[in-house]
Amino acid sequence: MNYLLYGMENYLIDKEMKNIINKLGIEDINISRYDMDENTIKEIIEDAVTISLFSSNKLIIVDNSIIFSRTSKKIDDIELLEEYLKEENKYTNIIFIDRNEKIDNAKKIVKLIKEKGVIKEFNPLKNISNTVKEMFDNYKIDIDTINFLIDRVGNDLELIYNEVEKLKIYKIDEKIITKKDIEDLVSENINIDIFKFVDDIINKNKKESLKTYKELLKINKEPISIVALLASKFRLMYQATRLSKKGYTEENISEILNMHKYPVHLAIISGYKYNPEILLKYLNELADLDIGMKTGTKDKELALELFILSL
């Protein structure tokens, strides 16, 4: 079976992925993981058609599967995947993960997944109270207290999950969560203007940049995710500004980049202030940081702090 999980709620995507793994009953030794930012479709297909040495069934997880969204990036060998989906290996299950808000339903590859597999959307929920309640498992917590937690932390389910885990450890014996527990243990979310953070970095405002960085760490943002966030903002500014200079409207740019108009509008305003070469320079440096953090050759928190200090 082939699955496509897409949307902006990473917590819900990861939860569904675990549900699928449990449902299939596949052990870790029979799970392969790929990332389309680093691996090719050819590598994935070669794995998919190979029989596992340890079990009759296996699972392949493919993150950053941008082939299902609108993208200007050239994807090699997409025809190989289309052919595979028509005659898939019945012993191989694949979970494709696209962390974009929308997929392109007009694409042949999307139509094939719809025909041959399962597509599930995971975008921000209007009412997340029930999802948060599920996080508490067998702990007692009323709906008012859940809403108090959401008001205090915000709607980011990954962030809420981290705070829930802290609360559960804190009350592991009593297993009753109160508003007082939340007040004592959970810090109020800080409203951080990411575009201002980017501006401070580009303008070499080290003091403000470091202050914001520390605030992000306080609310449990991983340095790797901060690097990815910064890179995405620099990339958006670069792409949106270039398209705007070519005469594209904000609506055109939103469609091309498969993004809502508001962040595109902000990116154009910010992007016009800076030289495109500066944006590319920081993108390259952030890419090196990302590799160093993921390979363990750079200390995560220190590496990003040094990057800010080196500006």
Buried (B, 14 or more C-beta within 10 A) or exposed (E): BBBBBBBBBBBBBBBBBEEBBEEBEBEEEBBBEBEBEEBBBEEBBEBBEEEBEEBEBBBBBBBBBBBBBBBEEEBEBBEBBBEBBEEBBEBBBBBBBBBBBBBBEEBEBBEBBEEBBEBEBBEEBEEBEEBBBEBBEEBEBEEEBBEBBBEBBBBBBBBBBBBBEBBBEBBEEEEEBBBEBBEEBBEEBEEEEBBBBBBBBBEEBBEBBBEBBEBBBEBBBBBBEBBEBBBBBBBBBBBBBBBBEEEBEBEBBBBBBBBEEEBBBBBBBBBEEBEEEEBEEBBEBBEEBBEBBEEEEBEBBEBBBEBBEEB
